[in-house]
Amino acid sequence: MAQPSAKKQRTHPQYELLYHPGIPGRGEFIRLAFEAAGVPYIDVANEQKEGYGIVQQVCMNKTTESADNNPPVFSPPALRVPGGGKDGTALVIGQTPNILWYLGERLDLVPEDEAGKYYVQQITLTALDLNNEMHDTHHPIAVMKYYEDQKEESLKKAQDVRQNRIPKFLSYFDRTRQHNEHHGSGKGKYLVGDKLTYADTTVWQVLDGCMFAFPKEMAARKEEFPQLLGDFYEAIKQESGIKEYLSSKRRMSYSMGIFRHYPELDRQ
């Protein structure tokens, strides 16, 4: 995890990310927020010997609570904040956008004004919609079935996502960037305001995953959206904390998670 400043070490609790081991997945959006802020966290399943057992116990049980009397969690990722709950117990929060909303102000990854905070969340929710559609390109019928069992349907779904959905989302992200460049203070580098927010890191992660899954499609789309897929994408990679994280062993490779590369699903 990122090496924080002494000040942030003193003022932040020991956040615990609860997610599946070995894949970036939806947990990656939360990791990027921590790494960008330089705030320490424990990636429980990847850093502790029996960590995945803890994740399963808290996030994947069938009881009426998760841990420390918190309500049940549907599935990972979840964030556990020691001392953040009632009477000093741990607070457990589920759902990626919900976790980012909780962390945004605490990690200084949102603007100070209320409208700006909601705008960051709006962009984030939209990016996570595309994230879900990317998953459905290889699992359009059933999550529990293998890709090979739904390959014909995947070919149809991937074609629609490539031809219709990806350009629609890219257009929105690019118009968002342009709006902040022309009417805000982003200078074409940020989506909201004049500094990095979790909207930037979330959109960046989805774009990066799309480039892995559909390299030919995204290369062609770069001609259509050169600033979004060029300048913006590269600038976020160079942000302090992000740059160091991406070059570290903590950054896990895409494999069999949300973003998968099947050549037959890409532009032919």
TORKE-620980 format. One record per residue (C-alpha): residue in one letter; x, y, z. Coordinates in steps of 0.1 Angstrom, whole numbers, padded with zeros to 4 digits, always signed. Layout:
// TORKE-620980
AXYZ/...
***
This chain:
// TORKE-620980
M+0000+0000+0000/A+0010+0036-0004/Q+0034+0052+0021/P+0015+0080+0038/S+0027+0112+0053/A+0032+0113+0091/K+0002+0136+0094/K-0021+0113+0076/Q-0008+0083+0096/R-0019+0101+0128/T-0053+0113+0117/H-0067+0083+0098/P-0080+0050+0112/Q-0065+0017+0099/Y-0089+0012+0071/E-0095-0024+0060/L-0105-0033+0024/L-0125-0065+0023/Y-0124-0080-0012/H-0115-0112-0032/P-0078-0119-0035/G-0057-0119-0066/I-0079-0097-0089/P-0084-0059-0093/G-0122-0062-0096/R-0145-0036-0079/G-0120-0034-0050/E-0096-0016-0074/F-0117+0016-0074/I-0112+0018-0036/R-0075+0009-0037/L-0069+0037-0062/A-0086+0062-0039/F-0064+0052-0010/E-0032+0052-0032/A-0040+0086-0047/A-0045+0101-0012/G-0014+0084+0003/V-0035+0070+0031/P-0027+0036+0046/Y-0051+0007+0043/I-0050-0031+0047/D-0060-0052+0017/V-0071-0080+0040/A-0074-0109+0015/N-0041-0101-0001/E-0020-0091+0029/Q-0031-0115+0057/K-0026-0152+0058/E-0062-0160+0067/G-0075-0128+0051/Y-0099-0143+0027/G-0116-0162+0055/I-0122-0128+0072/V-0137-0114+0040/Q-0160-0144+0036/Q-0170-0143+0073/V-0179-0106+0071/C-0192-0102+0035/M-0204-0136+0024/N-0222-0152+0053/K-0259-0158+0055/T-0265-0144+0089/T-0284-0113+0099/E-0253-0092+0105/S-0218-0088+0091/A-0196-0080+0121/D-0198-0059+0152/N-0236-0058+0149/N-0234-0041+0115/P-0262-0050+0090/P-0254-0078+0065/V-0233-0071+0035/F-0245-0084+0001/S-0210-0091-0012/P-0175-0077-0014/P-0161-0051-0016/A-0167-0038+0019/L-0148-0013+0040/R-0142-0019+0077/V-0133+0011+0098/P-0122+0001+0133/G-0138+0024+0159/G-0160+0040+0133/G-0193+0024+0144/K-0216+0028+0174/D-0199+0028+0208/G-0165+0025+0193/T-0171-0007+0174/A-0161-0012+0138/L-0181+0003+0110/V-0187-0020+0079/I-0198-0003+0047/G-0207-0022+0015/Q-0211-0013-0022/T-0183+0004-0041/P-0199+0038-0047/N-0211+0039-0011/I-0176+0033+0001/L-0162+0060-0022/W-0188+0084-0010/Y-0178+0077+0026/L-0141+0081+0018/G-0143+0111-0006/E-0142+0139+0020/R-0120+0120+0044/L-0094+0114+0017/D-0097+0149+0003/L-0109+0135-0031/V-0140+0156-0035/P-0145+0194-0038/E-0155+0214-0007/D-0189+0225-0021/E-0219+0202-0019/A-0228+0204-0056/G-0193+0194-0064/K-0195+0163-0042/Y-0227+0152-0058/Y-0212+0158-0093/V-0182+0136-0084/Q-0206+0108-0073/Q-0227+0113-0105/I-0197+0107-0127/T-0186+0078-0106/L-0220+0060-0108/T-0220+0065-0145/A-0185+0050-0148/L-0195+0020-0127/D-0225+0015-0151/L-0200+0010-0179/N-0180-0013-0156/N-0210-0035-0152/E-0216-0036-0190/M-0180-0047-0195/H-0186-0076-0172/D-0217-0085-0191/T-0198-0088-0224/H-0184-0121-0212/H-0213-0131-0189/P-0245-0119-0206/I-0267-0148-0196/A-0256-0161-0162/V-0229-0151-0138/M-0225-0187-0125/K-0220-0202-0160/Y-0186-0203-0178/Y-0179-0179-0206/E-0177-0209-0230/D-0213-0218-0221/Q-0226-0184-0233/K-0201-0175-0260/E-0226-0170-0288/E-0246-0146-0266/S-0213-0129-0256/L-0204-0122-0292/K-0237-0104-0297/K-0234-0085-0264/A-0198-0074-0270/Q-0207-0061-0304/D-0235-0040-0290/V-0212-0027-0262/R-0184-0019-0286/Q-0206-0002-0312/N-0231+0016-0291/R-0224+0017-0254/I-0187+0024-0252/P-0189+0055-0275/K-0219+0068-0256/F-0200+0066-0223/L-0168+0080-0238/S-0188+0109-0252/Y-0202+0117-0217/F-0168+0115-0200/D-0152+0137-0227/R-0180+0163-0225/T-0176+0163-0187/R-0138+0169-0192/Q-0145+0197-0217/H-0171+0213-0194/N-0146+0215-0166/E-0119+0228-0190/H-0141+0256-0204/H-0163+0264-0174/G-0143+0251-0144/S-0107+0249-0134/G-0098+0215-0146/K-0076+0227-0176/G-0086+0195-0194/K-0068+0174-0168/Y-0096+0168-0142/L-0133+0160-0145/V-0144+0181-0115/G-0126+0211-0101/D-0089+0218-0101/K-0075+0187-0084/L-0079+0149-0084/T-0112+0134-0073/Y-0124+0099-0070/A-0144+0105-0102/D-0110+0108-0120/T-0096+0076-0106/T-0128+0057-0112/V-0132+0068-0148/W-0095+0061-0154/Q-0098+0026-0140/V-0128+0018-0163/L-0109+0032-0193/D-0079+0012-0184/G-0100-0020-0181/C-0117-0013-0215/M-0083-0009-0231/F-0073-0043-0217/A-0105-0060-0227/F-0109-0044-0261/P-0075-0031-0273/K-0084-0028-0309/E-0118-0011-0302/M-0102+0014-0278/A-0073+0021-0302/A-0099+0030-0329/R-0119+0051-0304/K-0088+0071-0294/E-0090+0087-0328/E-0125+0099-0319/F-0117+0109-0283/P-0079+0118-0284/Q-0079+0141-0254/L-0099+0117-0231/L-0080+0086-0241/G-0047+0104-0245/D-0041+0135-0224/F-0066+0127-0196/Y-0057+0090-0194/E-0020+0097-0193/A-0022+0126-0169/I-0041+0106-0142/K-0014+0079-0145/Q+0012+0104-0135/E-0006+0117-0104/S+0014+0114-0072/G+0005+0081-0055/I-0011+0067-0086/K+0021+0066-0105/E+0039+0048-0077/Y+0011+0023-0072/L+0008+0014-0109/S+0045+0005-0110/S+0043-0016-0078/K+0035-0052-0072/R+0004-0041-0054/R-0012-0033-0087/M-0027-0067-0097/S-0030-0077-0134/Y-0063-0082-0151/S-0072-0118-0155/M-0105-0135-0149/G-0123-0107-0132/I-0145-0079-0146/F-0122-0070-0175/R-0112-0100-0196/H-0096-0101-0230/Y-0112-0125-0254/P-0098-0117-0289/E-0130-0128-0306/L-0151-0102-0287/D-0129-0073-0298/R-0132-0054-0330/Q-0123-0076-0360/
***
